[in-house]
Amino acid sequence: MRITHIVLSCNAYNDYWNYQENCIPKYNRIAGHDVTVITVKESLDSGTGKYYIDPRDEYFDDNGVKVIRLHKILSQRSRLIYKLRIYKGLYECLIQENPDCIFVHGIQFLDILHVVKYAKRKKVKIVADCHEDFNNSAKNLFSRWLVHGILWKTCARLIEPYVSVFWGTLPVRCTFLKEVYGIPADKVKLLVMGAEDEKVQEALAERSIDRIRAEYGFGPNDFIVLSAGKLDGQKASVLDLMEAINEIEYDNIKFLFVGSIDDRFRSRFSNNLTNRVIYAGWQDSESLYKHMGAADLIVFPGSHSVLWEQAVALGKPCLFRKYQGIDHVDLGGNCLFLTENTRTEMERMIIDLYENRTKLDEMGRVAQAKGKIVFSYKNIAARSIEV
C-alpha cells in the first residue's frame, strides 16, 4: 500500500527522532508499505534549541521512507500567514505520490484544504491524529475560542467527512477532539504513542544494563531512580525529586537525570548534584532507551512526554504525576501516581517501593507482561492504518 504521512502542523521535523510522526512511517515501511512523509523545511538543533532550514527538498532516509520538505508561503513577510501554515506544492505532491492512505498528523494547518481537494478527486483512505489537549493548548480565551474554536475547528470539520478515524494520542486528546473540534464520538479513538521495538530489546540486554551501571559507578546493590526529559517550567518538579533523593537516608538509593536543563533552573539543579544525584547530560534516542533500561524505578513528576510510554514499554515500575485524562499508562498495576507531587510524597513513595520489593516486583511484572505489547510501535503503526 502507498501511504503518505502529512506532518505540516508542526514547527519542525527531525529525521530519526522518536516522535510518533517518525516512528509510524518507519514501521509502516518495515511492514513493506511504500511510505512518504510530506513535512516542513524546519528542523531543530538539539544542542542549541534553535531552528534551521534543512537544505534538502526530497530524499530517502535510512529506513527507506521518502521525505519531501515544503517551504511555507510568505513566512518571512507575514507572521499571520506563517501561523496559518500554508505551503508551496502540497496538492502537487499528493498527485505525484498517489497514496492509497493518507495519515494527517495534526489538522492545525490551513493547507488541509488541499487534502480535502485531493479526497474529493481521488478515492483514498484518510486518518488523522491529535496531539493537542487542555494541558498544552487552548489555555486562554483567544486560543480556546478563536484559534482552536474557530480556525482549527473549521479545518477539522472540512476534513471530517473524508476521515475514517481521528486518533487521539492521549485519552484527554480524544476529549479535545470531541469537545473543541466537534468531531463525532464514533470517529474518535485512542492511538497511544509508544516505543521502538528494537531499541527496547537492545536496552534490556544484560550487556547494555551492565555498561550503563558501570559508566556511573553504580554497584550491584544500588537502587537506581531515573528521570528524563527537558527540565523546564513544566518539569521543574524534577528539582524537588532531586532534593527528595538527597534527603533519603538509604545511601544506595541513587538518582540519574538524563536530558537538558533550562538556564532558569541550572543553578538550583547544580546545587543538588551530589555523589548520589548524578547528571547524565543530554542523550540521543538510542542511548536514552539504554539509560532507562538500567533503572530500577522511573519517575516523571512533570508534564507528560512520550518518555512515559517508553518507560512502560521497557517494563519498568514507574511513578507518574497525576493528570486527568492521562491514565492510559496504567496497565493494571505497573505504576503509581503522584497526586500531591510534593517532595515529601516523592520521598515517601520511593522509600516505600525500595523497602517493599514484593510490591515493586509486581509492578515490574505487570509492565513486562503488557508494556511491550501495548506500547510497541510496530503494533501501533499497524493499527493506525487498519480502519
Salt bridges, closest charged atoms under 4 A:
ASP15 OD2 - ARG56 NH2 2.94
ASP34 OD2 - ARG2 NH1 2.97
ASP54 OD2 - ARG56 NH2 2.92
ASP54 OD2 - ARG69 NE 3.65
ASP57 OD1 - LYS41 NZ 2.90
GLU58 OE2 - LYS66 NZ 3.42
GLU97 OE1 - ARG2 NH2 3.87
GLU97 OE2 - LYS66 NZ 2.85
ASP111 OD1 - HIS114 NE2 3.73
ASP129 OD2 - HIS105 ND1 3.33
ASP129 OD2 - HIS131 NE2 3.16
ASP133 OD2 - ARG173 NE 2.79
GLU160 OE2 - LYS187 NZ 2.93
GLU196 OE1 - LYS26 NZ 2.71
GLU196 OE2 - LYS199 NZ 3.14
GLU198 OE2 - LYS26 NZ 2.34
GLU202 OE1 - ARG207 NH2 2.84
GLU215 OE1 - ARG211 NH1 3.35
ASP222 OD2 - LYS254 NZ 3.17
ASP240 OD1 - ARG268 NH2 2.93
GLU243 OE2 - ARG268 NE 3.09
GLU243 OE1 - ARG343 NH1 2.87
GLU247 OE2 - ARG343 NH1 3.70
ASP262 OD1 - ARG264 NE 3.16
ASP263 OD1 - ARG266 NE 3.30
GLU286 OE2 - LYS290 NZ 3.66
ASP296 OD2 - ARG213 NH1 3.63
GLU309 OE2 - HIS304 NE2 2.88
GLU309 OE2 - HIS328 NE2 2.81
ASP352 OD2 - LYS359 NZ 3.27
GLU362 OE2 - ARG365 NH2 2.69
